Amino acid sequence: MPVRAPADATVPSPDPKRSLTVTDQRTQREYILAIEDGAVRATGLRQIRTSPDDFGLLSYDPAFQNTASCRSAITFIDGDAGILRYRGYPIEEIAGRRTYLEVSYLLIHGDFPTRTELDDWLHHITHHTMVHENVKKFMDGFHHDAHPMGMMVSTLAALSTFYPEAKQIQDSVLRERQIHRLVAKIPTIAAFAYRHSIGMAYIYPSNDLGYAANFLSMMYRPSWTTGYDPSPVLAKALDTLFVLHADHEQNCSTSAMRTVGSSYADPYVCASAAAAALYGPLHGGANEQVVRMLQEIGSKENVPKLIRQVKAGKRRLMGFGHRVYKSYDPRARIVQKVAESVFSEMGRNPLIDIALELEKVALSDDYFIKRHLYPNVDFYSGITYQAMGFPTDMFPVLFAIPRMSGWLAQWQEMILDEEQKIARPRQLYVGPPERHDTAKPASRPV
Ligand code: ACO
């Protein structure tokens, strides 16, 4: 018969109807853990010990598959139902109706801006798009074929050296100023990285263009003319893609932003760390990999061969599967519509037919059905970017531009959350026990 452990005087007794009773079979003791918002506190397990000098029980969760690291009021995802909401608003209601900068404001400030707030926000974002001339020189130092994402990761970190005031992260006015700078400058850095990689002169931002149109202008305007009108269809499509990528709760890059930020590092180096996490092929690099995979498949007839390779565990179907979505990613449906609008302007990207065939075959195959593998946002975004004329190397950069809003919203929420401390996971040590170095060291110059 288990013996109830004495209550921990530092923890309020849980409501019995909202609690979990745990019996430690090693000691036959019973513990009551409070359930709050569908979770038990991992630190509550520490009281479960076999002796007074036992450290207490840890929870083991490699890759954070079942661990909530924060309370957040920014983005809600129901992965089984395929639901994504920003600050409570369903993504389907916002995408295409609200501009990216309105959504950026919503994520960072909690509500859509009033007319006056929007004017003020647009003014600040527009007037911070320029980068210091030394940033340009810094970027000039990269090798001619440097990957634009590598350039972006480094340049974001370099911005830290230009704005030492950013270290004062507890000052709300200075925090807001760095937010303006980062949202405003990331398209400029992205476009400069692209121009550098093709050996063309940088194009400065134009204050009379909207956020997406200005980015297109910095990317594509010939340097010998000031007359360049970005296509409104492409600007609108890009702006909608920005909205779809603006936040996605505690993903790998956002967790990096929060983790680095928890040491009170300034937001530029935090954003650089987040962008580095986004660079990986399992995260923001996936859209690039999707296009490479579709190019390799080459035609619809080769789809079954690729599916066989995936099922044999030889490779992954890029753009499929998600840690959270176990049904269709709602963003993927919207990207399909955006792709059609881009094709109407630029012509159809032939890779779309291979992608559609791949989706059809995969979604009727037991391997994918059993594992709940559906297209994610990256499955169609790369094809769309390609149809818009963006080179493959730029795809993760195009993801990073709008995700900056999510990173900053999450970073600020973390800074203001009194429950947060420096992020510092525990480990289960599985190395050798204490041993002693008794061998005679080889004599070498030091
Ligand atoms: N192709 C083939 N099999 C897959 C794929 C895939 N894309 N994704 C998962 N699986 C299989 C795994 O092999 C595993 O099978 P098993 O149970 O027989 O071993 C099972 O599905 C579960 O996979 P996990 O790797 O445990 O799933 P996890 O949640 O860790 O991974 C991830 C999620 C990384 C996104 C994965 O699905 C993947 O690698 N997808 C391809 C890359 C991609 O598209 N990334 C973009 C994600 S969205 C974003 O970052 C915006």
Residues whose N, C-alpha, C, O or C-beta is under 5 A from the ligand:
A	BS01	ACO	P281 L282 H283 G284 A286 V310 R315 R316 L317 M318 G319 F320 G321 H322 R323 R371 N376 D378
